[in-house]
Amino acid sequence: MICERYRISVTANYLSQSIKQVSGKNALTFIAGRIATEAKSLIQYTDFEIAEIAYQLNFSDPANFGKFFKKQVGFSPSAFRKRFK
């Protein structure tokens, strides 16, 4: 899930160490948390279809987004929307 629009001129190792130093989390955990936060916001405060949100967040398949979201949040995207909207 790499977006070509955003490139920075640092090595992956440097980025990972910097994120770990600032947040106490490894880079993948930190990024997954940020994506989950954005997903929760889109689900809760917009009327976009879950599949559209998945594509907006650069998931190639809404099913993969659903698995990711449930692992991160503890609810499926649709259950989260019903419960928190």
PyMOL commands that set and color helices and strands:
alter all, ss='L'
color gray80, all
select helices_A, chain A and resi 12-23+27-45+50-56+62-73+77-84
alter helices_A, ss='H'
color red, helices_A
deselect
rebuild
show_as cartoon
